[in-house]
Amino acid sequence: MDPGEEWRADVDPFVDRLRDFYVCGGFPLDYSVESLRHLESAFVERFVPGADPSFTESVVAYLGEALRRLSGGEWEWDERADVPVVVPGAHVGPGLIVPTLLMGQAVQTRAGTIFTEVAESLPPLPERAVTRSTHPWLAAWLDERAAKWDRWAADSGRAWDFSVESLDAVEDLVLTRTPTLADFTAPANADFVQGAAWYLGEVARKHRATTWEYHEDPLGYEVSGDAWAGKPYISQPGPDGHSVIPVSVLRVAVKTATPGTTRTRFAWLVA
């Protein structure tokens, strides 16, 4: 395994290590610009040259991954410097983001703004950008749902703010409009149900580090038993991350007619 491939495989475990052993709930590791402000403060306060390479390595992983996501880029390995670097997306322009260099500047200047200045200098991601890992079906579904959101929201007759608290409201709307499984699965309600499922996933994305995922199952459920195939789902990085199929959560809420089912399934958003 070449160094770049090995590093890409290690990023998620290193971020998990940062979360579990160093940050310990001190601030959310949600890959936001705000999280980088907290990260820089924690790093500068704790860093002692050569004292804890695992901590330094974990900060490199999180800082680089946050900037990779914000820039629409990819991890690569700089063989000459022997360090991981981020190659930003084409919309950013030429150049590299070198996490270790930024960390050195943070320690040297103690300005507290090195990480966030880089993040805030990045241009917005192209609206319809699709990463290399995005399944074509999922990319099309996400584009369709985003395009239909304003109309879906207007038709619902309610205000939506993508807060965790609004999960109860979307569940209530689904239970009101599709009170039975027959209603929930009716073709006439498909667009409404898909819009509600998309909303649940977007709430999760705005509050925790999650991504939309999708995969096919050529064998079919009867053969493979893969309940995740053929449905958009959200997933957190790392072996202990949460994964949820939003449409299945809503289906369970309808089937059991139990208010609060959705909030319970998404309790990890506020844990």
NUDOFI-421679 format. One record per residue: residue in one letter; x negated, y negated, z negated of N, C-alpha, C, CB in turn. Coordinates in steps of 0.05 Angstrom, whole numbers. Glycine has a CB too. Layout:
<pts>
a,X,Y,Z,X,Y,Z,X,Y,Z,X,Y,Z
...
</pts>
This chain:
<pts>
m,-17,24,0,0,0,0,-18,-25,0,19,0,-25
d,-13,-43,19,-29,-67,20,-21,-86,-2,-27,-81,48
p,-39,-106,-9,-33,-123,-32,-7,-138,-30,-56,-143,-35
g,0,-147,-6,25,-162,-3,49,-144,-8,27,-173,25
e,49,-120,3,71,-102,-2,73,-94,-31,67,-76,16
e,50,-90,-44,50,-83,-72,61,-106,-89,22,-76,-81
w,53,-130,-82,63,-153,-97,94,-156,-94,49,-179,-87
r,103,-154,-69,132,-157,-65,148,-136,-81,139,-154,-35
a,137,-112,-84,150,-91,-100,149,-98,-130,137,-64,-95
d,129,-114,-138,126,-119,-167,141,-144,-176,97,-123,-173
v,150,-161,-158,162,-186,-165,185,-183,-185,172,-202,-141
d,204,-166,-178,228,-162,-196,220,-152,-223,248,-143,-183
p,203,-131,-225,194,-122,-252,180,-144,-268,177,-98,-250
f,164,-160,-254,150,-182,-268,169,-203,-278,129,-194,-250
v,190,-209,-262,210,-228,-271,225,-217,-295,229,-235,-248
d,232,-191,-294,245,-179,-317,228,-180,-342,252,-149,-310
r,202,-176,-339,184,-178,-361,183,-206,-373,155,-170,-353
l,183,-226,-355,184,-254,-365,209,-259,-381,183,-273,-341
r,232,-249,-371,258,-253,-384,259,-239,-411,281,-243,-366
d,249,-214,-412,253,-197,-436,232,-202,-457,254,-169,-428
f,208,-209,-449,186,-210,-469,175,-238,-474,164,-192,-460
y,181,-256,-457,169,-283,-460,190,-305,-463,151,-289,-436
v,210,-305,-446,231,-325,-448,251,-318,-470,245,-329,-421
c,260,-293,-470,277,-282,-491,302,-300,-496,261,-280,-517
g,315,-308,-474,339,-324,-476,335,-353,-481,355,-313,-498
g,310,-362,-481,305,-391,-486,317,-409,-465,276,-396,-487
f,319,-399,-440,332,-414,-418,338,-393,-397,314,-437,-407
p,359,-398,-380,367,-379,-360,347,-377,-337,395,-386,-349
l,340,-354,-329,323,-350,-306,341,-345,-282,303,-325,-310
d,353,-367,-272,372,-365,-250,361,-376,-224,397,-380,-258
y,335,-380,-222,322,-390,-198,330,-418,-190,327,-371,-175
s,341,-433,-209,349,-461,-203,325,-480,-207,372,-469,-221
v,328,-504,-197,308,-525,-201,305,-530,-231,315,-551,-186
e,328,-531,-245,327,-537,-274,311,-515,-289,356,-538,-285
s,313,-490,-280,298,-469,-294,268,-473,-291,306,-442,-283
l,260,-485,-269,231,-490,-264,221,-512,-284,226,-499,-235
r,238,-530,-291,230,-550,-311,224,-537,-337,251,-572,-314
h,242,-519,-346,238,-505,-371,213,-486,-369,263,-489,-378
l,210,-474,-346,188,-455,-342,161,-470,-344,190,-441,-315
e,159,-493,-332,134,-507,-333,127,-515,-362,135,-533,-316
s,147,-524,-377,142,-531,-405,133,-507,-421,168,-543,-417
a,146,-484,-417,139,-460,-432,111,-450,-424,160,-438,-427
f,105,-452,-398,79,-442,-389,56,-459,-400,79,-442,-358
v,59,-485,-397,38,-503,-407,33,-500,-437,44,-532,-400
e,55,-497,-451,53,-494,-481,39,-468,-489,80,-495,-493
r,44,-447,-474,34,-420,-482,7,-413,-469,54,-400,-475
f,1,-424,-446,-22,-415,-430,-48,-419,-444,-21,-428,-403
v,-64,-398,-445,-92,-399,-454,-108,-383,-433,-96,-388,-483
p,-127,-395,-420,-142,-381,-398,-152,-353,-407,-166,-397,-389
g,-143,-332,-392,-152,-305,-397,-140,-291,-420,-181,-305,-400
a,-123,-305,-436,-112,-293,-460,-90,-273,-456,-103,-314,-479
d,-72,-278,-436,-49,-261,-432,-43,-260,-402,-24,-272,-448
p,-58,-244,-387,-54,-242,-358,-26,-233,-350,-74,-224,-346
s,-12,-218,-367,15,-209,-361,34,-232,-360,24,-188,-381
f,31,-251,-379,47,-275,-379,43,-291,-354,42,-291,-405
t,17,-296,-348,11,-312,-324,22,-299,-299,-20,-316,-322
e,19,-273,-297,29,-258,-274,59,-261,-271,21,-229,-276
s,72,-260,-294,102,-262,-294,111,-289,-285,113,-255,-321
v,96,-310,-293,103,-337,-285,99,-341,-255,87,-358,-301
v,77,-330,-245,71,-331,-216,95,-319,-201,45,-316,-209
a,104,-296,-211,126,-282,-197,152,-298,-197,132,-255,-210
y,159,-309,-220,185,-324,-222,183,-351,-207,192,-330,-251
l,161,-365,-211,158,-391,-197,158,-387,-167,131,-405,-206
g,143,-368,-157,142,-363,-129,169,-353,-118,121,-343,-122
e,182,-336,-133,208,-326,-123,229,-347,-122,218,-303,-141
a,229,-365,-142,248,-388,-142,243,-405,-117,246,-404,-168
l,217,-412,-112,211,-429,-90,215,-414,-63,182,-439,-92
r,212,-388,-63,217,-373,-39,247,-375,-32,209,-343,-42
r,264,-372,-52,293,-373,-47,301,-401,-39,308,-364,-72
l,290,-421,-52,298,-449,-46,287,-458,-19,287,-467,-67
s,266,-445,-9,254,-453,17,263,-434,39,224,-454,15
g,277,-413,33,285,-393,54,261,-379,65,300,-407,76
g,240,-375,49,215,-364,59,211,-335,52,192,-380,48
e,185,-327,54,177,-299,49,151,-299,33,174,-283,75
w,148,-277,17,123,-273,3,102,-262,23,126,-253,-20
e,78,-272,21,55,-261,36,31,-261,17,49,-279,62
w,9,-249,27,-15,-247,10,-37,-262,24,-23,-218,5
d,-49,-281,10,-72,-296,20,-97,-279,15,-74,-324,8
e,-108,-266,35,-130,-248,31,-156,-263,23,-135,-232,56
r,-159,-287,33,-184,-301,27,-184,-310,-3,-186,-326,45
a,-161,-321,-12,-159,-329,-40,-152,-306,-59,-139,-352,-43
d,-142,-284,-47,-133,-261,-62,-111,-267,-82,-156,-248,-76
v,-91,-282,-72,-68,-290,-88,-42,-288,-71,-71,-318,-100
p,-19,-284,-85,6,-285,-70,14,-313,-63,29,-271,-86
v,25,-317,-40,34,-344,-31,62,-341,-19,14,-356,-11
v,76,-363,-17,102,-364,-5,100,-379,21,123,-378,-23
v,109,-367,43,111,-380,69,139,-390,72,103,-360,93
p,144,-416,71,171,-427,72,184,-421,99,171,-457,67
g,211,-424,99,226,-420,124,217,-441,145,255,-423,119
a,224,-435,170,215,-452,192,226,-480,190,225,-440,218
h,249,-484,177,261,-510,175,244,-529,156,289,-509,164
v,227,-517,140,210,-533,122,186,-544,136,201,-515,98
g,176,-529,156,152,-538,170,128,-522,161,146,-568,164
p,104,-527,173,80,-511,167,70,-515,139,58,-518,187
g,55,-496,129,44,-499,102,51,-475,85,54,-524,89
l,37,-473,62,41,-451,44,48,-463,16,17,-433,42
i,63,-448,1,67,-454,-28,51,-434,-44,98,-453,-35
v,32,-445,-60,14,-428,-75,20,-430,-105,-16,-435,-69
p,35,-411,-116,44,-414,-144,20,-417,-163,59,-389,-152
t,-2,-403,-159,-24,-405,-178,-36,-433,-177,-46,-385,-171
l,-36,-446,-154,-46,-473,-152,-28,-493,-167,-48,-481,-122
l,-2,-489,-164,17,-506,-179,14,-503,-209,46,-500,-170
m,10,-479,-217,6,-473,-246,-19,-487,-257,6,-443,-251
g,-40,-486,-241,-65,-500,-249,-60,-530,-251,-87,-494,-229
q,-45,-541,-232,-39,-570,-233,-22,-577,-258,-25,-579,-208
a,-4,-559,-264,14,-563,-288,-3,-564,-313,35,-541,-290
v,-22,-546,-316,-38,-545,-340,-57,-570,-341,-55,-519,-341
q,-68,-577,-318,-87,-599,-317,-74,-626,-323,-101,-599,-290
t,-51,-630,-311,-38,-657,-313,-20,-659,-337,-23,-663,-288
r,-8,-636,-345,12,-635,-366,34,-655,-361,-1,-641,-394
a,41,-659,-336,61,-678,-328,89,-667,-333,58,-685,-298
g,92,-641,-332,119,-629,-337,137,-630,-313,132,-643,-360
t,127,-640,-290,144,-643,-267,133,-630,-241,149,-673,-262
i,111,-616,-243,98,-605,-220,116,-586,-205,71,-591,-227
f,128,-567,-220,144,-546,-207,169,-558,-195,152,-525,-228
t,182,-576,-210,208,-587,-200,203,-606,-176,222,-602,-222
e,181,-620,-176,175,-638,-154,173,-623,-128,150,-655,-159
v,160,-600,-129,158,-583,-105,185,-573,-96,138,-560,-109
a,201,-564,-116,227,-553,-109,245,-575,-98,240,-541,-135
e,245,-598,-109,262,-620,-100,253,-632,-74,264,-642,-121
s,228,-627,-66,218,-638,-40,226,-620,-17,188,-640,-41
l,236,-596,-23,244,-578,-1,270,-587,12,247,-549,-12
p,272,-586,38,297,-593,51,318,-572,46,293,-597,82
p,344,-579,48,365,-559,44,362,-536,63,392,-572,46
l,370,-513,54,370,-490,72,390,-494,94,377,-464,56
p,384,-485,119,404,-487,140,430,-474,132,393,-475,166
e,452,-486,138,478,-477,127,484,-448,135,500,-495,137
r,476,-440,158,482,-413,168,458,-395,168,495,-414,195
a,438,-402,152,414,-386,151,420,-358,141,392,-399,134
v,407,-338,153,411,-310,145,383,-299,140,426,-294,167
t,378,-288,117,352,-277,111,349,-250,125,349,-273,80
r,324,-241,126,318,-216,140,334,-193,129,289,-211,140
s,340,-194,103,353,-171,91,383,-171,93,344,-169,62
t,395,-192,103,424,-194,104,435,-177,126,432,-223,109
h,453,-159,119,466,-142,139,483,-159,157,484,-120,125
p,483,-154,183,498,-170,202,528,-172,195,495,-160,230
w,540,-150,186,568,-151,179,572,-169,155,578,-122,172
l,554,-168,136,557,-185,112,553,-214,120,537,-177,91
a,534,-220,137,529,-247,145,554,-259,158,505,-249,165
a,567,-243,175,591,-252,189,614,-256,169,600,-232,211
w,616,-238,150,637,-240,129,634,-265,112,638,-214,111
l,609,-270,104,604,-293,87,609,-319,102,574,-293,78
d,602,-320,128,607,-343,144,638,-348,146,595,-340,172
e,652,-326,151,681,-328,154,694,-338,128,693,-301,162
r,686,-326,106,698,-334,80,692,-363,73,688,-316,58
a,667,-372,78,661,-400,73,677,-419,90,630,-405,77
a,681,-411,115,696,-428,134,725,-429,126,693,-417,162
k,736,-408,114,764,-408,107,769,-417,79,774,-380,111
w,749,-424,64,753,-429,36,771,-453,31,726,-435,23
d,767,-475,44,784,-499,39,813,-493,43,775,-522,58
r,819,-478,64,847,-471,69,858,-452,48,851,-458,97
w,841,-432,40,849,-413,20,856,-428,-6,827,-392,15
a,838,-446,-14,842,-461,-38,867,-478,-37,817,-479,-44
a,872,-491,-14,895,-508,-12,921,-491,-13,895,-523,15
d,920,-468,0,944,-450,0,950,-439,-28,939,-427,19
s,929,-437,-45,933,-426,-71,949,-445,-89,906,-420,-84
g,948,-471,-83,961,-491,-99,948,-496,-126,989,-482,-104
r,923,-488,-128,908,-493,-153,881,-506,-148,904,-466,-168
a,869,-517,-169,843,-529,-166,822,-508,-174,840,-555,-183
w,800,-508,-160,779,-488,-165,752,-502,-169,777,-467,-142
d,737,-494,-190,712,-507,-196,688,-487,-198,714,-523,-221
f,693,-462,-192,673,-441,-192,661,-438,-220,651,-447,-172
s,676,-443,-241,667,-439,-268,674,-411,-277,680,-460,-287
v,660,-401,-298,666,-375,-308,695,-374,-319,647,-367,-331
e,704,-397,-330,731,-398,-341,752,-394,-319,736,-425,-355
s,746,-401,-294,765,-399,-272,770,-370,-264,756,-415,-249
l,754,-351,-274,759,-323,-267,786,-315,-276,737,-305,-280
d,795,-325,-299,822,-318,-309,843,-328,-289,827,-330,-337
a,839,-352,-278,858,-364,-260,860,-349,-234,851,-393,-254
v,838,-340,-223,839,-325,-198,852,-298,-202,811,-322,-185
e,846,-286,-225,859,-260,-231,889,-264,-234,848,-248,-257
d,898,-285,-247,926,-291,-250,939,-295,-223,930,-315,-268
l,926,-309,-206,936,-314,-179,940,-288,-164,918,-333,-163
v,920,-270,-166,921,-245,-152,944,-228,-163,894,-229,-154
l,947,-227,-190,968,-211,-202,995,-222,-195,964,-211,-232
t,997,-248,-191,1023,-261,-184,1030,-255,-155,1021,-291,-188
r,1011,-258,-137,1016,-255,-108,1016,-225,-99,996,-270,-92
t,1000,-209,-112,999,-181,-105,1003,-164,-130,973,-174,-90
p,1027,-163,-141,1031,-149,-167,1028,-119,-166,1058,-156,-177
t,1029,-107,-142,1027,-78,-140,1004,-71,-121,1053,-65,-130
l,995,-46,-123,973,-37,-105,983,-38,-76,964,-9,-112
a,1008,-33,-71,1019,-35,-44,1016,-63,-34,1048,-25,-43
d,1022,-83,-50,1019,-111,-43,989,-117,-38,1031,-129,-64
f,972,-107,-56,944,-114,-56,931,-103,-30,930,-102,-80
t,939,-80,-21,927,-67,2,942,-73,28,925,-38,-2
a,964,-88,27,979,-94,51,963,-111,70,1005,-108,44
p,963,-104,96,948,-120,116,954,-149,115,953,-109,144
a,980,-156,110,988,-184,109,974,-200,87,1018,-186,105
n,964,-186,67,951,-200,45,920,-197,45,961,-189,18
a,910,-185,66,881,-179,68,864,-204,66,875,-165,94
d,872,-225,80,856,-250,80,857,-263,52,866,-270,101
f,879,-262,39,882,-273,12,864,-257,-7,911,-272,2
v,865,-231,-6,849,-214,-24,819,-218,-19,857,-185,-20
q,811,-219,6,783,-223,12,773,-250,2,778,-221,42
g,790,-271,4,783,-297,-6,779,-297,-36,804,-317,2
a,797,-283,-50,794,-281,-79,769,-266,-87,819,-267,-91
a,763,-244,-73,739,-229,-78,714,-246,-73,738,-204,-61
w,714,-261,-52,691,-279,-46,687,-299,-68,695,-293,-19
y,709,-310,-78,707,-330,-100,694,-318,-125,735,-340,-107
l,702,-293,-132,689,-281,-155,659,-279,-152,701,-253,-160
g,651,-270,-128,622,-267,-123,608,-293,-124,618,-254,-96
e,620,-314,-113,608,-340,-113,605,-352,-141,623,-360,-95
v,625,-347,-158,623,-355,-186,598,-342,-199,648,-347,-202
a,595,-316,-194,571,-303,-205,545,-315,-194,572,-273,-198
r,545,-320,-168,520,-331,-156,513,-359,-167,524,-333,-126
k,533,-374,-175,528,-401,-185,519,-401,-214,552,-418,-182
h,523,-378,-228,516,-378,-256,494,-358,-264,541,-371,-272
r,487,-340,-246,466,-321,-251,452,-315,-225,477,-295,-264
a,428,-304,-227,412,-297,-203,425,-272,-191,382,-292,-210
t,442,-275,-172,455,-253,-158,455,-258,-128,484,-249,-168
t,456,-237,-113,458,-239,-84,480,-221,-74,431,-232,-71
w,491,-229,-51,511,-212,-38,496,-189,-24,528,-228,-18
e,507,-165,-26,495,-142,-13,517,-126,2,481,-123,-34
y,508,-110,20,527,-93,36,512,-71,49,543,-110,57
h,523,-47,49,511,-26,65,533,-7,76,491,-9,48
e,526,6,97,545,24,110,541,53,100,542,23,141
d,561,69,105,559,97,98,569,113,122,575,104,72
p,551,122,140,560,136,164,574,162,158,537,141,182
l,569,174,135,582,200,128,610,196,118,565,214,107
g,617,173,107,643,169,96,645,177,67,664,185,112
y,663,165,52,665,170,23,671,199,17,687,152,12
e,687,212,33,694,240,28,670,258,26,713,251,49
v,649,251,42,625,267,42,604,257,22,613,268,70
s,599,231,23,577,220,6,586,212,-22,566,196,20
g,611,205,-25,620,195,-51,610,168,-58,613,215,-72
d,600,153,-38,589,126,-43,611,106,-44,568,119,-21
a,619,98,-68,641,79,-71,633,50,-64,652,80,-99
w,607,45,-62,597,18,-56,596,12,-26,570,15,-69
a,596,33,-10,592,29,19,617,15,31,587,55,33
g,612,-2,50,633,-15,65,647,-37,51,653,5,72
k,637,-46,27,649,-68,12,627,-88,5,664,-58,-13
p,631,-114,8,612,-133,-2,610,-132,-33,619,-162,7
y,586,-131,-43,583,-131,-72,561,-150,-80,578,-103,-83
i,560,-158,-106,539,-175,-115,521,-159,-133,551,-200,-131
s,495,-167,-133,475,-151,-148,454,-170,-159,463,-130,-130
q,445,-163,-184,423,-178,-196,397,-163,-191,428,-181,-226
p,374,-177,-190,349,-164,-186,341,-147,-211,327,-184,-180
g,324,-128,-206,313,-112,-228,330,-87,-234,311,-129,-252
p,318,-67,-247,332,-42,-253,355,-45,-273,313,-22,-263
d,354,-66,-289,375,-70,-309,395,-91,-301,363,-78,-336
g,393,-101,-277,412,-122,-267,440,-111,-263,401,-134,-242
h,459,-128,-265,487,-121,-261,494,-120,-231,506,-140,-276
s,512,-102,-224,522,-101,-197,553,-98,-199,509,-78,-180
v,567,-112,-182,596,-112,-183,608,-114,-155,607,-136,-201
i,629,-98,-150,644,-101,-125,669,-118,-132,653,-72,-114
p,669,-143,-124,691,-161,-133,719,-151,-125,687,-188,-121
v,722,-140,-101,748,-132,-92,758,-108,-109,749,-124,-62
s,739,-91,-118,746,-68,-135,755,-77,-163,723,-49,-137
v,742,-99,-173,750,-110,-199,779,-120,-198,731,-133,-207
l,785,-133,-176,813,-144,-173,832,-121,-170,814,-163,-149
r,824,-100,-156,842,-77,-152,848,-64,-179,828,-56,-133
v,828,-61,-196,832,-50,-222,851,-67,-239,806,-46,-237
a,848,-93,-236,866,-112,-251,895,-108,-243,857,-141,-246
v,899,-105,-216,926,-100,-206,936,-73,-215,927,-103,-175
k,920,-53,-212,928,-25,-218,936,-22,-247,906,-6,-211
t,920,-35,-265,926,-32,-294,944,-54,-304,900,-33,-309
a,949,-75,-288,965,-98,-296,956,-109,-323,995,-89,-298
t,929,-110,-326,918,-119,-351,904,-146,-348,898,-98,-362
p,916,-168,-357,902,-194,-356,876,-193,-371,920,-216,-367
g,856,-206,-361,829,-207,-374,810,-186,-364,833,-203,-403
t,820,-168,-346,802,-148,-335,778,-160,-321,818,-130,-315
t,783,-181,-305,762,-193,-290,741,-206,-308,773,-213,-270
r,751,-222,-327,732,-235,-345,715,-215,-360,748,-253,-366
t,727,-193,-368,712,-172,-383,690,-160,-365,731,-150,-392
r,697,-155,-340,677,-143,-322,655,-162,-316,691,-135,-295
f,660,-188,-318,640,-208,-312,629,-221,-338,651,-230,-294
a,632,-207,-360,623,-219,-386,593,-225,-386,629,-200,-409
w,577,-211,-370,548,-215,-369,541,-243,-359,535,-194,-352
l,560,-257,-347,554,-284,-337,549,-304,-360,577,-295,-320
v,560,-298,-383,557,-316,-406,542,-302,-429,584,-326,-416
a,532,-278,-424,518,-263,-446,491,-276,-452,514,-234,-438
</pts>
